[in-house]
Amino acid sequence: MNDNDVVQISENLPKETGVKGVKTDDLPLVSSLEYLKEAEKPIKNRSALPVGRHNSLVVPRRYGYEESKIDEIRASFITGGATVINPIKRKAAYWGFVEALIQLDSNKWHDHGITVKKMKDILSEIKSKSGNESSIWDKFSNRSERSGSLNPKDLHGRIMQNARVLQRLGGNHQYGLKLQQFKMSIDIHIEPKDGDENRDIENYPKGGMWYYKLNTLHASIEEVVPLYENKVSRKRKQKAEKGN
């Protein structure tokens, strides 16, 4: 990230979280560095910034752990006898996805169907703290498609998207940072069905088989680069090159 990356920000925003849908088109532009600086403050001291959906005001999140916290988490897992750490703390969909890949066996490929089944088994055992759903899985799987979305997703589409989100290491919303801090990544491989090379696959294709792997073999944090291998895109590219 560099200082030329910009987000909209106001110097006089309230300390509390803003209201969704607030129009912020006229706010000045500053570097994304400001966002990261705000996120490093204690949460009670963070100002709401217009960087949410549709430029709504939200309090910046801190996506990574402090160095001391990393050591603490690693020690707690070792004490508990775990061989692979799940860096995601909050027990919800992201945690459940990573935990499924750990229990299925890290550093091996697992297809979408098997991964979803394991994720369901894990999250169905954890009671939901809010709503009428009996488990975290019920809460996640029963969620309605987002109103007004240009690309609404069903349960499987949301899980595919979550896998891609956990690969993010750039920009303001680095959901993959906690995995990176433990030298891990979510790797994705998509094996197309016959004819899928002719489909529009820009937004999480439902055709073809998705495979996931929790890669824990990175030698250093700097070497963590999540793999997104989409053979559908490759075939389309090769077809286009042949046409030229």
C-alpha positions, 0 to 999 in steps of 0.5 A: 500500500502506498500514499497514493491509495485514497479513501474518503475521510472527514477530519471532523467525524464523530467518535461513535459509529456513523449511520449506514447510508449517510452520503459522503460524496463531498468529503475530502480524499486522503491516503489509506494510511489514515485508515490504518492509523485510525485502526491502530488506536484503541477502539474507544478512540477510533473515529468513524470513517466513510469507508463502508458499503455505499460510503457509510460511516464505520469505525475502522477494524484492526485486522491483525494482532499485535506481536505480543498477542501472536505469541500468546495465541501460539502458546495457548494452542501449544498448551492445548495440544493443537498441532495447527492454530486457527488464527481467527478468534470469533467463532462464526463463518470465517472461523468455521471455514478455517477450522473445517480445513484444519480438521479435514487436514491442512496442506491438502486439497478438499473439494467444496462439498466436503468442506461445507459438510465439515463446516456445517458439522462444526458450526452446528455444535456451537450455540448462537448467541443472538436471534432465534437460530439454535446454532451458528450454522443455522444463523449463517445458512438461513441468512437472506440474500442481501437486498439490492445486491448486484450479485446476490449469493446463496449459501454456497456462493457466500462460502466461496466468497468468504474463501476469497475474502480470507485471501485479502492482504491489501487495501483497507480490509485485510481479512487474510492478515491474521492467517498471514501473521501465522504464516498461513494462507487459504489456497483455492483451485477451480477445476472447470466442467466441460464448456465452462471456459465459455462462461462469464466467471468474473463473480464466483462461478457456480460451474466447476468444482472449487477446491480449498487448502489451508497452506501452513508451509510458508517459510516466512510471513513475507512469502505468504501469497494466497493461491487462486488458480482458476483454470476457467480463466486460463482456458478462456485466455488460451482460447483468446490467444489462439483466436489472435 
